């Protein structure tokens, strides 16, 4: 598991309809740790290139905290797991927003926290944030792909060596 993605061992949370575990896809919404908050872990090992989850939800023009962009002016929300994926600048998964699929970029062990790069799917984030993923390629402040750092992000980045 990459630096910064260790799980706290906190109890599984019930999130949304149908509880937190999906035995068909082997995914589970958890409280990852204090830094990441909610996250999703895989209950079974995943292989690089594997499509291991197909998702559905409500598509609208509204950007919400756990929504993901599917086109220039549309976002999907109320997904069972996808809105709870953790960010990493060196992710182990990616979202195919055209096919509504979650794909492993690397081999992921059973129990591994699933991560995506939020800038890969979002033009503008609901809320920018400091990144502590620990990746060698860490950007330290996460924005959407079409926006620059806000004032807080500029201050955080200015304070970096």
N, C-alpha and C positions, 0 to 999 in steps of 0.2 A: 504494500500500500504506500502511496506517495506521502511525503512529509505533509503534515497538516491535515491528513484525512483519517486519523485514528478515531475510532468510535469510543464513546464514553461508556457504553454498556448500559445506558439508561433504558428504562422500560420502553417497550414498543408503545407508540401512541395510536389511538384510534382516530383516524382522520377521514372525514367524509363517509359516504355510504359504503357499506361492505367491509368495514374494518380496515386494518392497515396491511394485512398480508394478502397477496394474490397468489394462490398456490399454482395456478396455471402458468403464470409468468415468473414465479419465484422472486417477487419483489416485496419489499417491506418498507413502509415509512417509519422512520425512527427519529429520536432526538439524538443527532450525531454527536454534538458536544456544544459547549457554550459559545464557541466561535462560529460554528456553522448553523446552529439551530436545528431545524428539521432537515432531514436528508432521506435518501433512499438507498437501501443496500440490496445487493443481490443475495439470495439465499443459496444459489448454486453458482458454480464457476462458469464464466463466460469466456468465449474464444474471440480473438480479434477478428473483426468482419462479421460476426454473428448479429443478425437482427433478432433481438430478444424481447421486444415489447412493441405492440401496436397500440396507439392511443386514440381516444376520441374525447370530445368535450364540446363546449359551447363557443362558437366563433362569433365575434362581434368586433366593432371598431374601438372598444374600450381597452386601454392599457391598465391592467390590474397587477397587484403585487405578485401573484403566482401565474400570470398569463405569459404566453409565449407568442411571438410574432410569426404569422404564417404567410403574410404578404405585406405589401407596403402600408396598408391601412386596416389590416385584420389581425386579431389576436385570438388565441384559443385559451380558454380557462375552464375550470371545473374538470380538469383531468384527474385521474386517480393517483398518478405518481409523478408525472412529468413536471408539474409546477413545483415540486419539492426537490428536484435534482440540485446538488451543490455545485458551486462554481470551482473551476481550477483553470489556471493558465496553461496547464499541461493535462488536459482531461483524459479520462479513460473511455469516454463514450461521446457520441454525437447524435444530434437529432436530425433526421431527414424530414423537414417540414413539408415537403411535397407529398411524401408517402405516409406521414404520421407514424414514423418508426424510430425506435431507439436502437442504435447500432454500437457495438463494442469497437473501440479503436485499438485496444490492447487486450491481452488476456487479463481477466479480472477474477481474483479468487472468490470463493464462496465467502460471504460476510463482508465483501468489499463495498465501500461507499462509492456510489456512482456519481461521476462528475462530468460536467460539460463546460464549455467556454461560453459564457452568456453573450459575449460579443459576436459569436457565430450566428446567433439567431435574432438578435435585437438591434434595431436601428437606434432606439432610445430606451434606456432602462427606466422602469418605474421609479427606481432610486439607485443612484450611483453609490459605490461603497469601497472601502479599503479592502485590499486582498491580502491574505496571509496564507496563501496556499502552499508556500514553501518551494514551489517549482523554480528551477534555475532561470526559467523564462518569465517569472512572475512580473506582471505589469504594475503591481502595488496599488493601483486604483482602477476600478472596473467601470467602464462606460459602455454604452451601446456603440456599434460600429460607425454611426453617423453623427456622433456628438463628442465634443471635447470634455475634459474634466470641468466640473463646476468649481466654484470658489473653494470649497472644502478640499476637493481633489487636488487643485492647484497647490494649496498650502501643504497637503500631505506629500505631494511629489517634490515640492521645493525643499522640503526638509530631508530628502533622501540623499545619500552620498552619490 
